[in-house]
Amino acid sequence: MQMMYLLSNGVPWPEILAMSAVRRLACCVCLGEIDGGVFDWSSLSWAVQPI
């Protein structure tokens, strides 16, 4: 899922394949927060946003 998310955000496939799992997570968190998400580092999950 992370790889597809990065790909859909314009990260080249060879770059994604070269990333470690930790770096992929970090990139997903950065892109997700740019899109307005809030990542809870203590639970390593996305915070639920009120509607």
DRENBA-65820 format. One record per residue (C-alpha): residue in one letter; x, y, z. Coordinates in steps of 0.2 Angstrom, whole numbers, padded with zeros to 4 digits, always signed. Layout:
N
AXYZ/...
% end
This chain:
51
M+0000+0000+0000/Q+0014+0012+0004/M+0022+0009-0013/M+0006+0013-0022/Y+0004+0029-0012/L+0021+0035-0015/L+0019+0031-0034/S+0003+0040-0035/N+0011+0055-0027/G+0025+0055-0041/V+0039+0046-0033/P+0048+0036-0047/W+0047+0017-0045/P+0066+0014-0045/E+0067+0026-0030/I+0053+0017-0021/L+0061+0000-0023/A+0078+0007-0017/M+0070+0014-0001/S+0070+0005+0016/A+0054+0001+0024/V+0057+0015+0037/R+0061+0028+0024/R+0045+0023+0014/L+0035+0025+0030/A+0043+0042+0033/C+0039+0048+0015/C+0021+0042+0017/V+0019+0052+0033/C+0027+0067+0026/L+0015+0067+0010/G+0000+0062+0021/E+0003+0077+0032/I+0005+0089+0017/D-0012+0082+0012/G-0019+0087+0029/G-0017+0071+0039/V-0011+0070+0057/F+0001+0055+0061/D+0001+0049+0079/W+0019+0043+0082/S+0016+0035+0099/S+0003+0023+0091/L+0011+0023+0073/S-0006+0026+0065/W-0016+0040+0058/A-0026+0051+0070/V-0045+0050+0066/Q-0050+0067+0060/P-0068+0074+0065/I-0079+0076+0050/
% end
